Amino acid sequence: MDKTFFALSHPVRRTLLERLAASDLSVGEAARGLAESPSQITKHLRILEQAGLLARHREGRVHRLHFEPAPLAEAFDWVARHRDFWRTRFDALDAYLNRMEATDD
């Protein structure tokens, strides 16, 4: 999960994943219009691969990229658990503050 969050922490990697979520692309197609050098794109793609968020296969000289959403499920579950925990805690704090405010009146 750490690799997933790290991979999602950079806007270029998030952009690449958004593009790949729509369809499989070549490296050049996925990187088109990004203000990154080819070596930076390669590094970003390697990080996404290591996180399991994309798969790469070769078609001749062309590297095709495919989005793999499975690692996001664990991250979504973690966020949901913590969202529920903090929502409960904030609701309790709100109720406490309302009681305190009522006793001050």
N, C-alpha and C positions, 0 to 999 in steps of 0.2 A: 504494500500500500504506500510505503514511503516513496518508492520509485514512481508510482502513479501521480501522487501529489507533486513531486518534483517536476515530472514531465509537464504537468498542467500549470506550473508556476510561471512559465514564460509565454508572453503573448504570441510570439511567432509559432511556438509549438501548438498553442490552442488554435491558431489560424490554420495551420497545416491539418490538424485533426478535423476542423470544421469542413475544410475542403474535401478531405477523404471520406467524411461521413456521407457526403452526397454521392460520391462514386470513386472507384479505383482510378488512380492517376499515375502518370510517370513522375519521376522526381522533378523533371523540368516543369511539368504542368502544375504540380503541387506548389512549387516555389515561385511560379510566375508572379511578378509584381512585388515581391517581397524585397525590402531593402537590406538584404543579407548576402554575403559572399557565398560562393559555392561551398567553401569549407565550413562556413557557419551553418548552412543548410544541412550538410552532411552530419555535423555534430548534433543538430537538433533531431534529425531523423534517427540517429543512433540512440539518443536518449529515449525517444518514443518507442523504438524497437526493444530496448532493454526493459522498458516498463510493460512491454507486451501489448501496447496500444496500436501497433501497426505491424503488419507482415509485409515482407518484400520478396518478390520473386522476379526472376530475370526472364525476359522475352528477347532473346538475342542480346543486343547491347543495351536494351532499355530495361531499367529497373522499374517494375510496377509496384505500387504501394496500395495496401488494403487496410482499412480501419478495422481494428479488433476491439469491440466495446466491452468485452468481458471484464477486464481489470477495473472498469469504472463501477461495476456493481458493488464491489467491496468498499470502494470509496464512498459511494452513495449511501450504503448501509451505515457506515461509520458516521457520516454527516447527519443522517436521519436520527440515529441514536442520540447524538449529542444535541441536536436541535430539540428533540423531545425533552431531554434532561434540562436544558437551559430554559425552555418554555415553561416547564413546571416550576423551576426555581424562580423565574421572573414573576410568574403568576402568584407564587407564595409571597414574594417580596411586595408585590402590588397590594395584595390583601392586607399584609402587615402594615404597610404605610397608610392605607385607607383607614384601618382601625386606629392607628396612632393619630391621624388627622381628626378622626371623629371624637377621640377623647380629648383633644386639644380645644375643641369648640365649646 
